[in-house]
Amino acid sequence: MNADINRLEADRLTAEHRVVFANVLFALREEITPPTESLGAQFRNAAVAGFAEAGMSLSALLLFLIGRGPVFLFWIAILYLPVRFAWRRWQPVELRGETPIQGA
């Protein structure tokens, strides 16, 4: 009996100096069911999304014109007179509104 007491006492002393680590993982998930939308709410949401996309496309077009418009106008200004001159040279006389020279 004395030996059992000594063994239990030794086990208790070694257990006091032993470090025990534990990991506890906890996850909580709530399942929320979305409320059903009425037909009117669906139409309203679709209209809001459509107008938002229309606004975004309009702003994208304006940004494109602001960013690329000056370059486009510059090249039109440079090329207008040479292209007009070449167009008039290559058109037949009848299409220009002039009368052809008779007897030539």
C-alpha positions as CSV (number, residue, x, y, z in Angstrom):
1,M,0.0,0.0,0.0
2,N,2.9,2.3,0.8
3,A,4.3,1.6,-2.7
4,D,1.0,2.6,-4.3
5,I,0.9,5.9,-2.4
6,N,4.5,6.6,-3.4
7,R,3.7,5.9,-7.1
8,L,0.5,8.0,-7.0
9,E,2.5,10.9,-5.4
10,A,5.2,10.6,-8.0
11,D,2.5,10.7,-10.8
12,R,1.0,13.8,-9.2
13,L,4.3,15.6,-9.1
14,T,5.1,14.8,-12.8
15,A,1.6,15.9,-13.8
16,E,2.1,19.2,-12.1
17,H,5.1,20.0,-14.3
18,R,3.6,18.7,-17.5
19,V,2.1,21.3,-20.0
20,V,-1.0,20.3,-21.9
21,F,-1.9,22.1,-25.1
22,A,-5.3,21.9,-26.6
23,N,-6.8,23.3,-29.8
24,V,-10.5,24.1,-29.9
25,L,-12.0,24.9,-33.2
26,F,-15.4,26.4,-33.2
27,A,-17.5,27.3,-36.2
28,L,-20.9,28.9,-36.2
29,R,-22.9,29.3,-39.3
30,E,-26.4,30.7,-39.6
31,E,-28.4,29.9,-42.6
32,I,-30.5,32.9,-43.7
33,T,-33.2,32.4,-46.2
34,P,-33.6,35.4,-48.4
35,P,-37.0,36.9,-48.4
36,T,-39.0,36.3,-51.5
37,E,-39.4,39.5,-53.6
38,S,-42.7,40.6,-55.0
39,L,-43.0,41.0,-58.8
40,G,-43.1,44.8,-58.4
41,A,-39.8,44.7,-56.4
42,Q,-38.2,42.6,-59.1
43,F,-39.3,45.1,-61.8
44,R,-37.9,47.9,-59.7
45,N,-34.6,46.2,-59.2
46,A,-34.4,45.4,-62.9
47,A,-35.1,49.1,-63.8
48,V,-32.5,50.3,-61.3
49,A,-29.9,48.0,-62.8
50,G,-30.8,49.0,-66.3
51,F,-30.6,52.7,-65.7
52,A,-27.3,52.2,-63.8
53,E,-25.9,50.4,-66.8
54,A,-27.2,53.0,-69.2
55,G,-25.5,55.7,-67.1
56,M,-22.2,53.8,-67.0
57,S,-22.3,53.3,-70.8
58,L,-23.0,57.0,-71.3
59,S,-20.2,58.0,-69.0
60,A,-17.8,55.5,-70.8
61,L,-18.8,57.1,-74.2
62,L,-18.2,60.6,-72.8
63,L,-14.8,59.6,-71.4
64,F,-13.9,58.0,-74.8
65,L,-14.8,61.2,-76.6
66,I,-12.9,63.4,-74.2
67,G,-9.9,61.2,-74.4
68,R,-9.8,60.5,-78.1
69,G,-11.9,63.3,-79.6
70,P,-9.1,65.9,-79.9
71,V,-6.9,63.5,-81.8
72,F,-9.7,62.5,-84.1
73,L,-10.6,66.2,-84.8
74,F,-6.9,67.0,-85.4
75,W,-6.6,64.3,-88.1
76,I,-9.9,65.3,-89.7
77,A,-8.6,68.9,-89.9
78,I,-5.4,67.8,-91.5
79,L,-6.9,65.3,-94.0
80,Y,-10.1,67.3,-95.0
81,L,-8.6,69.5,-97.8
82,P,-6.5,66.8,-99.5
83,V,-9.3,64.3,-99.5
84,R,-11.8,66.9,-100.8
85,F,-9.4,67.8,-103.6
86,A,-8.9,64.2,-104.6
87,W,-12.6,63.5,-104.5
88,R,-13.3,66.4,-106.8
89,R,-10.6,65.3,-109.2
90,W,-11.8,61.7,-109.5
91,Q,-15.5,62.5,-109.9
92,P,-16.8,62.5,-113.5
93,V,-17.7,65.9,-114.9
94,E,-21.4,65.1,-115.1
95,L,-21.6,64.4,-111.3
96,R,-19.9,67.7,-110.5
97,G,-22.7,69.8,-112.0
98,E,-20.5,71.3,-114.7
99,T,-21.4,71.1,-118.3
100,P,-19.0,69.2,-120.5
101,I,-17.2,71.0,-123.2
102,Q,-18.9,70.4,-126.6
103,G,-16.9,69.5,-129.6
104,A,-13.8,68.6,-127.9
